[in-house]
Amino acid sequence: MLPYKQMKIGYDAKRAFANFTGLGNYARSTISNICIVFPAHEYYLYTPTKVADGASDFIHDIKHAHIRGPRNLFYGTFSAAWRRFGIAADAAHDQIDLYHGLSHEIPDGIEKTNIKTVVTIHDLIFVRYPKLYSFFDRKIHFYKFKKAATNADLIIAISEQTKEDIITYLNINPGKITVVYQGCQDVFK
């Protein structure tokens, strides 16, 4: 195996600690598997809310995992604002080398730092099936997804169909998109 530089890797871990279905499962398995395969790196898990008992069990054996929340009262009170704007400054303060937005978005302003970014886009169902979403939800989702896809250094699409949708609906260069299929939990094997 080729030697690699020890890195500080940041994750948007909101769903890993607060969502115990789909996107939360994806976040937990991605974080824990990367931490296990690459134990020499430092991992920073950015979450806007206090971590409930048992919610961090997926990283209990990982020595270099650090849970980070808002650093001040304003962002602690307005956690959505912290996730949107504050994480970029906190990640820069933590000297993060790579930041992975696990669920469709990356923090505003992170593109102005030296931090490389990856965003996972799971689907564009709000565009394909607009009747399932309110007008405002569609507009908010489109804005966030487009901004993340435009500003990220790399996009992970979870399927070839999602990749095609990102190209078609968000007008993103296909060379910037890599398809990485999601794994499944042991219970399904």
ABEGO torsion letter per residue (X at the ends): XBBBBBBBBBBBAAAAAABABBAAAAAAAAAAAAAAABAABBBBBBBABBBBBGAAAAAAABAABBBBBBABAAAAABAAAAAAAAAAAAAAAAGBABBBBABGBBBBGAAABABBBBBBBABAAAAABAAABBAAAAAAAAAAAAAAAAABABBBBABAAAAAAAAAAAGBBAAABBBBBBBBBAAAX
